[in-house]
């Protein structure tokens, strides 16, 4: 059975950025998903190019994708453009995590 984009994204929601405690989909780190004939290519970024947990995150991506039927190979392309910002987060998550400080007058 061919996995669908929503099923893949739902599985990726089980992969958290351990420093922020937010999954990589809602965090806005997934830029593109391409599935073709058993090959899944995930284009993602990280919150910073010096992220010390990049290999941990990629290992967890491979683990959860290994549980999806129809995916034979997972390719992970890390890109830095556009750079990640908190505005890329799902709005409901961003409201809870990255509130802008109020300025008093």
HUBEL-V803040 format. One line per field, one symbol per residue. ss: DSSP state (A for helix, B for strand, O for the rest). phi: phi as a letter, one per 30 degrees, with the letter a starting at -180 (. if undefined). psi: psi as a letter, one per 20 degrees, with the letter a starting at -180 (. if undefined). A space follows every 10 residues. Layout:
# HUBEL-V803040
ss = ???
phi = ???
psi = ???
This chain:
# HUBEL-V803040
ss = OOOOAAAAAA AAOOOBBOOO OBBOOOOOOB BBBBBBOOBB BBBBOOOOOO OOOAAAAAAA AAAAAOOOOO OOBBBBBBOO OOOOOAAAOO AAAAAAAOOO OOOOO
phi = .ddceddddd ddddccdddc ibdddddidd cabbcbhicc cccbbbdaec edcedddddd ddddddccdj ccbcccccbb bdddbeddde edddedcbdd ddccc
psi = ppqrgggggh hiijoqohhi kqqhghikio hqpopolipp ppprrrhqhk oijghgghgh ghghhiipqi ohqppooprj pqqqqhiiqp hhgghhhmpp qqpq.
